[in-house]
Amino acid sequence: MTSRRAFLAGLVAVAAPKPSWADAGGPRWLACARESDGAYALFGIAEDGADTFRLPLPSRGHAGAGHPHRPQAVVFARRPGAFALVLDCATGSLLRQLTPPEGMQFNGHGAFTEDGSMLYTTEQRASDSQGFLGIWDAGYRRLGQIETGGIGPHEVLRLPGDVFAVANGGIATDPSDRTKLNLPDMAPSLSYIDAGTISEQVTLDPALHFASIRHLGYEDGTLAFAMQWEGDPAQVVPLLGLHRRGDAPLLASAPHAEQALMQGYAGSCAFTGGEVAITSPRGGRLHRFDTSGAFLGATPRADICGLAPCPGGFLTTDGGGGVLRVTQGHARPLGLRPRAWDNHIVTL
């Protein structure tokens, strides 16, 4: 027979509301940064650009994965990394530290399934940089891993229907110092993983095999991928690709002189309202395109990199601590902090 105490405890457990992102200040985005004193932290960013929380990190964080329902974030060390931290963004507590299996390294990104029951982490085998998605359950216990079909995977992005797109950068790196080992033979690719298997894979023309596919964005059936050129620096090449499943990829460029200002490096990409943009911290530019790949314009901003959709435009961050809203090419500052933002913004 159930005791009165156990019965009442059960009622309390049922009645108690589950923590949500509102308990963490209702952030719209997450981003990592290095502060002026050299400390590293994860920040919640509100709709108006204000900080909603600050959680310290032991070293440089690259990107995070926000849980779709609970106020939790998994923050990944800069690739190749040996740890990922599971943080309670409402209380500031460290819930768990994830460590990849022996011989594996985290590669900076992860993504939850739509219901939050599983986490996928981009990883590479230290010995040869072969790519995998690590699989973790809701309690952050390791379940296994699946191949991504390429070398050096970087960002993984959840698409509708729990299909996961993976950017295989194609670059093998030394496990200790990030030295690039295979540039003459690098082979970037884009993989779609559905129910644990690669259901489609996209590669570039052999002439563009130096274009490492790094970051991803998605809207209405179109996947955007940002690239970083590892070939002749004098060669001006496309840095944005657009792909719809079953079709060939479409590459987009600005006019030659403007494209050259990007210095062969796209740091992030995002969609908003039928536009897609990429940023270049090296070139200090944001480039906007329509979904057919037509160039719409450029916005100059020193060391700009972080990029995410926001109402009416894009949210951007930069190495000088700026948080800006870009609408139709016009940048409006939402704040300036004494910190250097890292190159990725997570949308919640």
PyMOL commands that set and color helices and strands:
alter all, ss='L'
color gray80, all
select helices_A, chain A and resi 4-15+21-24+183-185+206-208+256-260
alter helices_A, ss='H'
color red, helices_A
select strands_A, chain A and resi 29-35+40-45+51-57+61-66+72-77+84-88+94-98+104-112+118-125+130-137+142-151+153-159+163-168+189-194+197-203+211-219+222-229+240-243+250-252+268-272+275-280+285-290+295-300+304-310+313-318+322-327+330-336+339-347
alter strands_A, ss='S'
color yellow, strands_A
deselect
rebuild
show_as cartoon
